[in-house]
C-alpha cells in the first residue's frame, strides 16, 4: 500500500500570516513550531516550510506572537475576547450578539470557522481599516446550538450527503455509507453531527432516523418536531410507568384534602378539548359575597420527583400544539384521564379559593389540595350563548352534543355572575396599564386525511375572557402569596420586562403610515396608546400586521426565580399555576406552594433557576414548531388555489422582495423583486418600500395588492406569489 503524498504548495501559501495567526489564536494556550504548523496546513516541501519560518519571524517582530521556548510560538492576546450567539445569514456570513458591544458584530464568511447557526462562540473583535466598523472572527465554539438536523439524503456508492433543510446551514453533512441507517436516496432523515475534522470541508454525521418521503404529511410534521428536538412518542418504559400509577380516588387520600365535591363546579373549554386541567366552582355565601374556586388538576400528586415520568415531563417541559395534533407533556393515561377534570367524575385537584364581593375585590383566600366533582362541561360557544342571551337553554346548533338541552338554573346564574365579576377584574387590569393582545389565531378545518379544506379565525369572546380572568387571578394571587413571604422563598415566576424603546419607535414609524399615532411619554401613556391602537385596527385589513408588529415590540415573557413583575398584565407578581397538564413550570409551582404551605424551608434557587431556563427554552422551541406547522399547512392549503387571485397586504419589505399576507386566509408568501415585471425595483429601507427605478412605482408596507400563487414548496416551506398589481380598493 502506497502512502498518500501531502499536497505541495509550489506557488506559495496565500494569506499565510493571517492563516498562522488563526491557527495560534484558535489554540491560544498551546505552543507550535514551524513543523506543526506545516502539518496543519498539509504542506511538507522546503519552500513552504521556509515561508512559514519567515512569517513566524515577521509576526514575532510585529509582536503578534511570542516565542515561549526556542522555536515554539503562541499568539499574543492583545485584544479582548468576547462570547455570544451567532446568527447566520443565507449568504454564509453572520452576526454575533455580544453583551460587550451595543451593536451586533459582523462575521465574514471566511471567519466563521465552522460555527453553525445559534452556536455559542468565542470571538475576537477588531476594526476594519477600510470603513472603521467592528468585525470579528470566531476563535472557538463553546457550545453547539444543536447536533441533530433534518434534511434529504443523497446516496452515492460509498458515501452519502444530507442536504439540511433551511438556508442557514451552509454545509451538507457527510455520512459514511455504513451510517446511513437504511435510508433510501431522497428520504428525509434525522442526522446527528458527530464531528468536524480540522481538514474536512463538511461535518461528519450519522443517520438517526428515517422520517419518510419529502412532501408526505406525516413526514413533514415529524420533520418539524425532529428539527427542534421535540419527541412525538413516549419511551415504552415511561408509558408503562404511567399506566401502573394508582389513579383511584381513595378514601385515605381524600381525608388529607379539603372536600369540595358538593360545591357547584364546571369546566369551560374549547369544544374539541380532550384534557380539562381547570374548573371553576361557585357558591353564594350568607354575607352576599361569592366563594369562587379555581381548581387545577393535581398533576404533582401523580408525577413524583425522581421518577422516569417526572424526568420525561421535565425534558419535554411543555405540550406542543401542531395544526393536526397535540404532542403532550404527559402520557394519555394522565393528560386525558386521571388528571383531566371530566364531567361527572371525582378528581384530585390543587385549588385557589377566593371570597369576592360585588366589586370583584378579594376578601379572603385559601390555597391547598382538594377533591372536586365536575357537574358539567361547557364549550366556549355554549357559555357564550348563556352570557349573550341570559337564557338557560343551549340551541342544538351550538351544543357540543348536537342536541338542544336546558342548563340547570344555578349553573346559568353562576356563569352570568362570573362573567360580571370577570369584566370588573379586566377593567381594573386595563386601568392599571395592562395591554390587550387579542391577536387573531389562524385555524384550519381538516378532513379525515388531515388535508386543510378551510381556514377560520379564532377570536376571544366574553366566555374566553371569563376563564382568562379567573386563571390570571389564581396565577397572580399564588405568586403574591409566596413572593411576599419573609424570609424570601424561591419560587417560579412568569416575568415580562418593559418593551424596547427602539422597537416602540419603529412601530410608531410603521403605524403612522396607516394614520395612527402613539404616545410613549410614560408607562401609562404607552399602555393606553398601544391599547387604543389595537382597538382601532380591529377588523381592518392592517390588523394582523399591526398586531404582529405590536407584539414584537414587547419583551419575551420567560420563567425565572427572580421576580421583576409582568409588564403586559400590569402585575407585580405573576406565576403559572393553572395548566400543569401541559406546562412543567406549573408542576414546579404546585410543588413549591405545597412545600411552603407545609412551612418547609426555601428550595434551592440555583436548581430552580436552571429549571426555569430549560422551561423557557423548550417553550421557545415548541412555539417555533407550532408556527412552522401553521406555515406548512398554509402552503398545503394554497396548493389547491393556484389559479386564483387574492387580495393581500404587504406585511414585510426586504432588499430581495416583499412579503404579502392574504386578507381572507392570513397565508403569507413572498413576491421576489426579480420577478416583478416592467421595472427594476430597489429597496428603500427608510420608507419600508421597494421603488421602481424608472416608473417610481412604490410598493410600501401596508399597501393592498393583488397576488397569484407562483410556487408552493412543502419541503422548503416556501410560498411564492406573482404580483398582479395594486388593489383598486
Secondary structure, DSSP 8 states (H G I E B T S, - for coil): ---------TT--TTHHHHHHHHHHHTTTS-B-HHHHHHHTT--SHHHHHHHHHHHHHHHHTTSEEEEETTEEEE---S-EEEEEEEE-TTS-EEEEETT-SS-EEE-GGG-TT--TT-EEEEEEEE-TTT--EEEEEEEEEE-S-SEEEEEEEE-SSEEEEEESSTT--S-EEEEGGGSTT--TTEEEEEEEEE--TT-SS-EEEEEEEEEETT-HHHHHHHHHHHTT--SS--HHHHHHHHTS-----HHHHTTSEE-TTS-EEEEE-TT-S---EEEEEEE-TTS-EEEEEEEE-HHHHS-TTSHHHHHHHHH-B-EEETTEEE-SS-HIIIIIITS--TT-EEEEEEEEEEE-TT--EEEEEEEEEEEE--EEEEHHHHHHHHHH--SEE-GGG-TTSS-EE--HHHHHHHHHHHHHHHHHHHHHHHTT-------EEEEEE-TT--EEEEEEE---HHHHHHHHHHHHHHHHHHHHHHT-SS-----EEEB----HHHHHHHHHHHHTTT-----SSHHHHHHHHHHHHHHHTTSTTHHHHHHHHHHHS---EEESS---BTTTTBSS----S-TTTBHHHHHHHHHHHHHHTT-----HHHHHHHHHHHHHHHHHHHHHHHHHHHHHHHHHHHTTTT-EEEEEEEEE-SSEEEEEETTT--EEEEEGGG-TTS-EEEEGGGTEEEETTT--EEETT-EEEEEEEEEETTTTEEEEEEEEE---
